[in-house]
Amino acid sequence: MKLKLGLIALAVSATAAGSAFAQTQGVSKNEIVIGTMQDLSGPIVAFSKQLVAGMNMRVEEQNALGGVNGRKLKLVVEDHGYDPKKAVLATQKLVQKDKIFAMIGTIGTPTALPSMPILFDKNIPHLFPLTAAREMYEPLHKLKYSFAATYFDQMRSGVKYLVKAKNSKKVCTMYQDDDFGAEVMRGAEAGLKEINMPLAEKTTYKRGSTDFSSQIAKMKDAGCDLVVLGTIIRETLGAIGTARKLGWGVDFIGSSASYTELIHKLGGPAMNGFYSTNTVNVPYMDDASTNVRGWANRYKDKYKEDPAVFSVYGYQVIDLFIQIASKTGDNLTTDNFIKTLDAFTSPRDMFGADSMSFTKTKHLGSNRARLSQIQNGKWTPITDYITD
C-alpha cells in the first residue's frame, strides 16, 4: 500500500513539474529558443547583416561551452524589411510557430513597437532592441527592457558638453522630419536649456532627401558655429559634404545613429572633425585592446569581412541575455528571468560599453553616452561616459 501511494505521489509530482515546465514557452530540457527581427530586405539591411553576424557569433561561442546551464541556445531570425506590417507577421510566426522564450535585439522603432503587444499577450520579454527611442522602456512594463542611452539623453548631455568645450555661441539643428529626428532635436534643446542657450535655428528634411543646400545655407546665414544633426548615414554625408563645398568649417555633432565606420569610409577626409555620441566603440582591426583585436580577427576569419559597430551591438545583446539567463539558474521561467533581470548589474565590457543596471522600476541599462570624433579617418573617443 505504501509503495502504491509512493508511486501515485511520484506521478502527481512529475505531472505538476511537467505542467509548470510546459508553461515556459521556448525552454526545454536541452534548449532555449530566442528570436530576433531584422531588416534583411529593406533600407538598413547592411546593419542587420552585421547584427545577425554578431548575435550568431556569441550564440555559437556559448553553445561550444555547453550552452546556458546545460541548454543550447537556438536563435531564430525573421525579416521585417523595416515594415511595421511585416513586423507583426514576423512576430506572430516567432511566437506561434517557433515558440520563442524572448525577443532580443529587434532593429528599428517602427518595427519594434507593433510587436510588443503580441509578445506581452503571451508573457514573452522584449529585450534590448536596436533603437534608442524612449518607447523601448517607457511607459514601464514588466516585459520590456532597453540597454543603451536614448537619442534624447545622448544629445542632451553631448551637445551641452561640446558647447562648453568649444565655447560655441550659436547652435543650429538639421533633423529628419520624423520621430527619430525630433528626439535628437529635443535632446539638444533640453541640454541647451540647462545652460541657458536656445537653438538659434531649426531646419528639417524629409526622409530620402538628397539635396541639403537650402538647409545648410539657412544655418550658415544664421551664423551658427555648431550644428546638431538628426541624421543617419546618407544625410550625414550630404549635410557635411555640402557645408565643406561651401567652405563652411562649422562643427557638426550627431547621435549614435550616425556613429558608424561608414561615415568616414564613404565620406573620406571631409568627415574628419565630425563629432558623435556613442555607446560602444567601433572594433577596428588594429584596436589598442588585445581582446578587441582578437575578437575582431575571429570575426573576420568567420565572416570574411571586418567587424562593424553593429556587429558589436549584436554580440552585446546576446551576451547580456546569456549573463542574465545563466544567473537565473536551471529553473528558467519568464518570471524567474525577470526577477534576475530586475536585480542585474553588469560591468563594462571590452568594447567600451557602459556598465548596465536594471531594477523593477528602471528598465534602461544605461542613460549615459560618450563623445567621439573622426580623426585621421577613424572614430576616436574624446570623453569617457558623460555624467551630468
SEPAKOL-991259 format. One record per residue (C-alpha): x negated, z, y. Coordinates in pm, whole numbers, plus 32768, in hexadecimal, padded with zeros to 4 digits. Layout:
N
XZY ...
***
This chain:
388
800080008000 7EE6805B80ED 7E387F11809D 7F787E5080E7 7FA87F028234 7E3E7EC08288 7E637D4E8245 7FA07D408317 7EEF7DF18436 7DC97D01841A 7EB37BD7841F 7F6D7C5C8550 7E227C9D8600 7DA37B4185B1 7EE97AA48629 7EDC7B68876E 7D717B0687A7 7DC4799D875D 7EE679A48854 7E0D7A398964 7CFE793A891D 7DF6781A8926 7E6378818A83 7D0E78278B13 7D1276AF8B35 7BC576018B0B 7B19771A8A4D 7AE4770A88D6 79F677BB87EE 78E276BB8829 7939760A896F 7999762D8ADE 7A3E74F98B74 7A1274CA8CEB 7A7F73A98DC4 7A1C72FB8F05 7AB471E78FD8 79C970F1907D 79D46FAB913C 79586EB29039 79FF6D8090D2 7A306DC09245 79726DE8938E 788D6F0A932C 783A6EA291CB 76C46EC9920F 76F2703C925C 77C870769128 76CF6FC49048 75C470B890BB 76B071E1909A 770D718B8F34 759F71598EDA 754672B18F5F 766F73508EAF 762072AD8D62 74B273108D7E 750B74808DA4 760F746F8C8B 751573D18B9D 740A74D28BF4 74F675F28BAA 757775588A68 7411752C89F1 73ED76A58A19 752176E48944 762D76CC8A50 76DC77EF8AFD 76F9791E8A1A 76EF783788ED 77E477358975 776F75D789D2 77E575458B1C 78AF74038B1E 78CC73598C72 79E7725D8C9B 79C671748DC8 7AF270BD8E5C 7AF86FB48F6E 7BD76FE9909F 7B4E6EC69169 7B6B6FA392A1 7CE36F6D928C 7DCE709D9294 7ECC6FF291B0 7DC16FA790AD 7D48710D90D0 7E9D718E9065 7E9B70B18F2F 7D3571128EDD 7D8872848EFE 7EB672628E1C 7DE071B68D15 7CD272C18D26 7DD273D98D0E 7EC273498C0C 7DE272768B2C 7C8373008B51 7CFC74698B72 7BEF74D28C68 7B9C763F8CAB 7B3275FD8E14 7B1174E48F11 79B674E08FAB 7911741B90C3 7A2873299121 79B1724C923D 7A8672169373 7B8772DC9438 7CA871E39415 7C7671D9929C 7C3C734C9262 7D7073C1931D 7E7F7314924B 7DDA73859107 7DF274F89155 7F697530911B 7F5074868FC7 7E2A75608F63 7EBA76A48FE7 8002766B8F32 7F3A76798DED 7E5A779B8E5B 7D2576BB8E72 7C1777108F75 7BAE7614907E 7A3D765A90B3 792E75EF91A7 79B3749E9224 78CB73AE92D9 797473C79429 793474B79544 7AA174CF95AE 7B2F762A95E5 7C5F75D49510 7B7E75F293DE 7B90776D93F7 7CA077AC94FD 7DAA782994EA 7D33792193E7 7D9B78D09282 7D1B797C9148 7CB0783090AC 7C02777291C5 7A9777A69229 79A076E792FE 782A7717930D 7788768B9448 77BC76B095BE 78D975EB9657 78A674D69755 793C75C09856 784676DB980F 771F75EE97F1 775A75579946 77BE769999F0 766F7737999F 759875FD9999 75FE75749AEC 75E376C79B92 748676F69B03 7410759C9B6C 749875B99CCE 73CE76F69CFD 729776679C58 729D751F9D1C 732D75AF9E5D 743D74A69E53 7514748A9F8A 762C739E9F23 76B873769DC6 779372519D5A 783271F89C0F 788E70BC9B54 795F70FE9A20 7A317051991A 7BA170549973 7C1471219847 7C10728597BE 7A9E72759767 7A33720498C2 7B1A72FC996C 7A7F741C98A7 792473B9991E 799C73A09A84 7A5574ED9A78 7927759C99E6 784775199AFB 794B75779BFF 796576D99B73 77ED77099B73 77CD768E9CD8 78E8776F9D48 7820789A9CCC 770B783E9DC3 77FB77DD9ED9 77C876659EC3 78D375589EA7 78BE740D9DF1 787473269F12 790271F09E68 79C971A79D2B 79E770509C90 7A6F6FE19B42 7A696EB59A58 7B466E3A993F 7ACC6E5297D9 7A236D0A977E 79B16CBA98E2 78666C049909 78446BE19A83 77F86D209B43 77796C889C89 789E6D019D5D 78866E679CDA 770E6E749D10 772E6DE19E6F 78396EE19EC8 776170069E5C 762B6F779F02 76E96F53A049 775670BDA02B 75E87123A031 75E871D69EE3 749D724B9E50 752772B49CFB 762871F89C2B 76E972959B0A 773D71939A00 786F71BC9924 77F570979855 778C704B96F0 76876F3F969D 76D76DE9972C 77636E7C986E 76356F60989B 754D6E35987C 76286D689966 76416E6F9A76 74D06ECB9A7E 74636D619A57 753E6CFA9B7F 74B36E119C59 734D6DB39C09 738E6C449C5A 740F6CB59DAD 72D46D819DE0 73966EC69DDC 72B56FD29D49 73C170DE9D29 73BC71E39C12 74BB71BA9AFA 753872C29A06 7617728898D6 76AC735797BE 765A7364964C 772D72279628 760B716B96C8 74F772349622 748671349523 7346707594E0 74106F359519 74006F749690 72876F4996A9 72736E50958B 736F6D64962A 73376DB69798 71BD6DB5979D 70EB6E4198BD 72146E4099AE 729D6F6D98EF 716B70469931 71D2717399FF 73377181997A 73AD72E49933 74A6734F9829 752B748D9797 74FE74B19620 753675A59502 743375269403 72F7745C9430 72BC72F493CD 71EC7303928B 70CB721F92E5 6FE171BB91CB 6EBB7253928A 6F70739492EB 6E9074BC9338 6F3875839221 6EAC754990C4 700275A59035 70B3749E9105 6FAA739990B6 6FCC73E38F43 714673CB8F56 71347288901F 704B71EA8F21 712D724F8DFF 725271B78EB8 719670738EF9 7126705D8D8E 728E70848D21 73406FA38E1C 72266EB68E89 725B6EFF8FFA 71FB700990F6 72E9712F9116 73B571549253 745A72769306 75A0722F924D 74E472489104 748C73AB916D 75F673FB91C8 7667738E906D 755B745C8FC2 75A9758490A1 7721759A9063 76F6758B8EE9 75E476908EFC 76CD77788FBF 77D8774C8EB6 76DD77968DA1 766578D48E4D 77C879568E76 784178F28D1A 7709798B8C7A 77427AD18D32 78B17AD28CCA 784A7AF28B5D 78E27A878A13 7A4A7AC68A7A 7A60799E8B69 7BBE79988BF8 7C2879248D51 7C737A878DBE 7B237B098D41 7A6A79E78DE2 7B137A278F31 7ACD7B9B8F15 795A7B4C8EE8 795D7A4E9003 79FF7B4790F1 78D07C2C90CA 77C67B1E90AE 76887AF6917C 757879F5913E 741B79E291D7 739278B5928C 7334779B91A3 720376BB9198 72B075B4926F 72CD769E9397 744076EA9371 74B678299414 750F795B9345 767B794792D2 776C7A6C92C0 78DF7A849275 79E67B96927D 7B5D7BA9924A 7B8D7B5993B9 7A567A8093F4 7A697936933A 7956787E93FB 77FA78B3936A 773F789194B4 77A4783A9618 763F7802968C 757F76BF96BD 741F76679723 73A675589810 72C9743797A6 7235730D985C 71B871B997EF 704371BD9834 6F63709C97CC 7075700C96F2 70D2714C9636 71C2726D9660 70FF73A396C8 719F74FF96E3 71657590983D 722876D69814 728677C59702 73F9780F96D6 748378539832 751F79AA985C 75ED79ED9994 
***
